[in-house]
């Protein structure tokens, strides 16, 4: 059974420097996934500290605004943790279950661009590690979401003008 990551451990893992290979754009450009409505690619990355991470980029073929860009941490014990997800506008409303169960104001929002973050409280109380999400206005499509994701998650890349992933 996976251990519970503290909020500080989660933030440290997200911010840990992660060098991108020179061909990261090609390796993260989603490709059709057989028998699914979405395209997907994965990229494994070792941090400077030697920890293993994966980036999963997924985009719906019918709705280009419905996407997920996910950072996973692959722990040495074989456990995997979804640390953060930059999501597009999924067709359904999102519910933050921990907050809903406590009748808090930020429990639900309509389809919008949003970021899921792993939290200690969600793990401790038996919810999905990254079930908490907040609406954001810092991106409006897959390419700008990827830019914000890379900037916000400790990735180190060459900032040439040709680096944007479409």
N, C-alpha and C positions, 0 to 999 in steps of 0.2 A: 504494500500500500504506500502511495506517495506521502511524503512528509508535508507538513503545512509550511509554506513559505511566508515569512513575515512581510509586511508592507515594505520595510526597508530592504530586505533581500530582493524583492520583486523589482523595486526601483533601481537597485544596484545592478541587477542582471540586465535590465532594459538599457541602462546607460553605459554598461561595460563596452569598451572599444572593440569594434568588430570590423576588421578590414574586409572590404569587398574585393572580389577578384576583378581583373580588368574587363572581363566579359560578362559582368553581372547583368547587364541589360538584356542580353540574348538569353541568358539562363533563367531569367525571371519573366520573360514575355510569355504570358499564358498560351497554352496550346489546347486544342480540343481534347476532351477527356471522353473516351468511348462510353456510350450509353448514358451520358449525363448532359444536362442543359448548360453546362459551364465549361470554361477553359481553365486550366490550372498548370502551374509550375511550382517546383520546390527547389530551394538552394540551401545546401548545408554550408555552415560557416563556423570556423573555430575562432573564438575571441583571442585577444592578445594574451589572456590569462590561461588559454587552453580549454575553456569550456565550449561545449558543442551547442550550436543553435541551428534552427531551420527557419527559413522564410518561406511562407506559402502564399502565392498570389493566385487568386481565384476571381473569375469574372463571368457573369451570366451572359450567354450569347444573345438572348432576346432583349435584355435590358442592360445596356452598358453602364448604367448608374448603380446596378446591383453587383457589388463586389466585396471581397475581403482580402486584406493584406495582414498576415498573421506572423507574429514572432513566437516561436516555440523554443523552450529551453529543454535540451535532452540531458538530464542529470546522469551522473556517473553510475547510479544504481539502476539505470534503465527506465526510470520514470520520466514522463514528458509533461511539461507545464506550458499551457498557453498563457503567455505573459501579457500580450496586448494585441488588439485587432482594430485596424482602421477599416471601417465598413462604409459602404455606400448606402443608397436608399433602398432597403429591402421593401417588398410590397406590404409587409404587415407592421403593426404597432410593436414597439419594444416594451417589455416590462422588466424592471429591476426588481426581482422577486424578494430579495431581502428587505428592500425599502417598502414594497407593497405589503408584505406581512406585518410591517410595523406602522402602516398607514402614513408613511412619509410622503411629502409633496413631490419628490422627484421620482416617483415609482414608474411612470409611464410616459412615453412620447410617441408621436405619430412618425411615420416613415421620414427619415432625414439622415443626413450624413452623421455618423457617430463613431465614437471610439470606445471599445470594450477594454477594461483594465482588470487584470487579476488583482484580487484583494484577499487579505488575510481573513476578514470576517466572512466572506462567502465560502472559503474553504472550511473554516472552523464549524460553520453552521450547516454544512452538507450541500451547498449549492455548487453549480459549476464555477470553477476558479475564476473565469473571466465573464461572469454573468452580469456584472455591473457595467453600464454604459452611459455616456453623456453625449448630447448633441454638440457638434462642432461646426464652425463656419470657416475653418482654415483650409479646406479643400472642397472641390466641387466636381471632380472626376477622378478616374483611376490614376492618371499620370500625376496630378497634383497631390493625390493621397499618397502615392509612392514616394514622392519627394518629401512630404511632411513626415512620413513613416521613417525614412532613412535618416532624416535630420534629427528626429526625436528619439531614435533608438540606438544611438551610439555607433552608427555605421560610418566608416571612413571610406570616402570615395574621391576619385579625381573629379573635380568640378568643371570639366570641359563642357562647352555648350551642347555637345552631342549626347550628353549623359541622360537626358530625360527619357523615361520609359513611357511609351504610348499604349 
